[in-house]
Amino acid sequence: MSRKEEFQVIFKGFQKNNIFRNNVPDFILKSLTTQIFIIADNWIIHNSLAFKLNKDEAVNHYVDPDGPVPLLTEEQQNLYEQKYILES
């Protein structure tokens, strides 16, 4: 199984376990996989070619703390907010 397929299985599991909303279209889940690969594998190279941001600026640019929130169920959004937003 490829990394891409593994992520799709994980995302479908998130939907099955009511972490992600069930009505998230497949093309969004596939796009999310691509975004994960870009961030995890290529953000340093992308930054050096496209933006040339210093380390702190690059981290702020590439990290979106609300990134997964629209995909989460309402219950998971509340948990996310309590854990990562209200505690900050």
BELBEL-V286254 format. One record per helix or strand of 2 or more residues. SS is the DSSP state (helix for helix, strand for strand). FROM is the first residue (numbers start at 0). TO is the last residue. Records with the same first field share a line. If there is no record, write none. Layout:
BEGIN
SS: FROM-TO, FROM-TO
END
This chain:
BEGIN
helix: 2-15, 25-50, 54-61, 68-70, 73-84
END
